[in-house]
């Protein structure tokens, strides 16, 4: 993060340009401003099936894709916009030199929206399912829970 000195006001201001080395995302181009999450947890299969509605607020930097962090055990069923139009996406393989980053989910912004998106919000709906190997979840046996009876 850089600091810029404003000579007329004699104070320091943070510049907008930031790099997050712990994520695939680009905070200079967009940010998640709201998340609505609807999920069904299945303890027998140790999985979650969910629908996530993201409100993506675009900054002033132009971009042709939205990059989100993902797990290697994520199964994507569909990605659509707020009008249920399918959006193209790709899911990278995990970079073994940076396994903590997981996989990069790249959602392509339709060309018709790229120039008009600056400073606006786009809603993206992702329907997905996790598998037993999901690293964000910890499935405990009953003996390790508070009451010792339920998972």
C-alpha positions as CSV (number, residue, x, y, z in Angstrom):
1,X,0.0,0.0,0.0
2,X,1.4,3.4,-0.9
3,X,0.9,6.8,0.7
4,X,0.6,10.0,-1.3
5,X,1.2,13.4,0.3
6,X,-1.2,16.1,-0.7
7,X,0.9,19.2,-0.6
8,X,-2.0,21.6,-0.4
9,X,-3.7,19.9,2.6
10,X,-0.4,18.8,4.3
11,X,-1.7,15.4,5.2
12,X,-1.2,11.8,4.1
13,X,-3.8,9.9,2.1
14,X,-3.7,6.2,1.3
15,X,-3.8,5.5,-2.4
16,X,-6.4,3.2,-3.8
17,X,-4.0,0.8,-5.4
18,X,-3.7,-2.3,-3.2
19,X,-2.5,-5.8,-3.7
20,X,-3.8,-8.7,-1.6
21,X,-1.2,-11.5,-1.8
22,X,-3.4,-13.9,0.1
23,X,-6.2,-13.9,-2.5
24,X,-6.8,-14.3,-6.3
25,X,-9.2,-11.3,-6.1
26,X,-8.4,-7.7,-7.3
27,X,-9.7,-5.2,-4.7
28,X,-8.8,-2.3,-7.0
29,X,-11.4,-3.4,-9.6
30,X,-14.3,-4.8,-7.5
31,X,-15.4,-5.7,-4.0
32,X,-18.2,-7.8,-2.6
33,X,-20.7,-5.3,-1.0
34,X,-23.3,-7.9,0.0
35,X,-23.8,-11.6,0.3
36,X,-27.0,-13.5,0.6
37,X,-26.3,-17.2,1.4
38,X,-28.9,-20.0,1.4
39,X,-27.5,-23.4,2.3
40,X,-28.5,-27.0,3.2
41,X,-26.1,-28.9,5.4
42,X,-26.0,-32.7,4.9
43,X,-24.3,-34.3,7.8
44,X,-24.5,-37.8,6.3
45,X,-22.6,-36.9,3.1
46,X,-20.6,-34.2,4.9
47,X,-21.5,-31.7,2.2
48,X,-23.2,-28.3,1.8
49,X,-25.4,-27.4,-1.2
50,X,-25.8,-23.7,-1.4
51,X,-26.8,-20.6,-3.4
52,X,-24.7,-17.5,-2.9
53,X,-25.9,-14.2,-4.3
54,X,-23.1,-11.7,-4.4
55,X,-23.5,-8.0,-5.0
56,X,-20.2,-7.0,-6.7
57,X,-19.4,-3.3,-6.5
58,X,-17.0,-2.2,-9.3
59,X,-14.3,0.3,-8.7
60,X,-12.8,2.7,-11.2
61,X,-10.4,0.2,-12.7
62,X,-11.7,-1.7,-15.7
63,X,-11.7,-5.5,-15.7
64,X,-13.1,-8.3,-17.8
65,X,-13.4,-10.9,-15.1
66,X,-14.2,-11.3,-11.4
67,X,-11.8,-13.6,-9.6
68,X,-12.9,-15.3,-6.4
69,X,-11.0,-17.7,-4.1
70,X,-12.3,-21.3,-4.2
71,X,-11.5,-24.7,-2.7
72,X,-10.3,-27.8,-4.6
73,X,-13.4,-29.6,-3.3
74,X,-16.0,-27.2,-4.7
75,X,-18.5,-28.4,-7.3
76,X,-20.0,-25.5,-9.3
77,X,-23.5,-26.2,-10.6
78,X,-24.2,-22.8,-12.2
79,X,-23.3,-19.1,-12.3
80,X,-25.8,-16.6,-13.4
81,X,-26.5,-12.8,-13.2
82,X,-29.5,-11.3,-11.5
83,X,-31.7,-12.0,-14.6
84,X,-30.8,-15.7,-14.6
85,X,-28.5,-15.4,-17.6
86,X,-25.7,-17.9,-17.5
87,X,-22.2,-16.4,-17.1
88,X,-19.1,-18.0,-18.4
89,X,-16.5,-19.1,-15.9
90,X,-13.4,-21.1,-15.4
91,X,-11.9,-22.8,-12.3
92,X,-8.1,-23.1,-12.2
93,X,-6.1,-25.9,-10.8
94,X,-4.4,-25.3,-7.5
95,X,-0.9,-23.8,-7.8
96,X,1.3,-26.2,-5.8
97,X,3.7,-23.4,-5.0
98,X,0.9,-21.5,-3.3
99,X,-1.6,-24.2,-2.0
100,X,-3.0,-21.8,0.6
101,X,-4.7,-19.8,-2.2
102,X,-6.7,-22.7,-3.4
103,X,-8.2,-22.4,-6.9
104,X,-9.2,-19.3,-8.7
105,X,-12.8,-19.0,-9.9
106,X,-12.8,-16.6,-12.8
107,X,-16.2,-15.3,-13.8
108,X,-16.2,-13.5,-17.2
109,X,-18.0,-10.2,-17.3
110,X,-20.1,-10.0,-20.5
111,X,-18.6,-7.4,-22.9
112,X,-21.8,-5.5,-22.9
113,X,-21.3,-4.7,-19.2
114,X,-17.6,-4.1,-19.0
115,X,-17.6,-0.3,-19.8
116,X,-20.9,0.4,-18.1
117,X,-20.0,-1.5,-14.9
118,X,-17.5,1.0,-13.6
119,X,-18.8,2.4,-10.3
120,X,-21.9,0.2,-10.4
121,X,-23.1,-3.0,-8.8
122,X,-23.6,-6.4,-10.5
123,X,-25.3,-9.3,-8.8
124,X,-23.9,-12.8,-9.4
125,X,-25.6,-16.0,-8.3
126,X,-23.4,-19.1,-7.7
127,X,-25.0,-22.5,-7.0
128,X,-22.5,-24.9,-5.7
129,X,-21.8,-27.9,-3.5
130,X,-18.9,-28.9,-1.3
131,X,-17.5,-32.4,-0.9
132,X,-16.2,-34.1,2.2
133,X,-12.7,-32.8,1.6
134,X,-13.7,-29.2,1.9
135,X,-11.0,-27.3,3.8
136,X,-13.4,-24.6,5.2
137,X,-15.4,-27.2,7.1
138,X,-14.5,-29.5,10.0
139,X,-16.8,-32.5,10.4
140,X,-16.4,-33.7,14.0
141,X,-17.4,-37.1,15.2
142,X,-20.1,-37.0,17.9
143,X,-17.5,-37.7,20.7
144,X,-15.8,-34.3,19.9
145,X,-19.0,-32.2,20.1
146,X,-20.2,-30.4,23.3
147,X,-22.9,-32.9,24.1
148,X,-21.1,-35.9,22.8
149,X,-24.2,-37.1,20.9
150,X,-24.7,-35.1,17.7
151,X,-22.4,-34.2,14.9
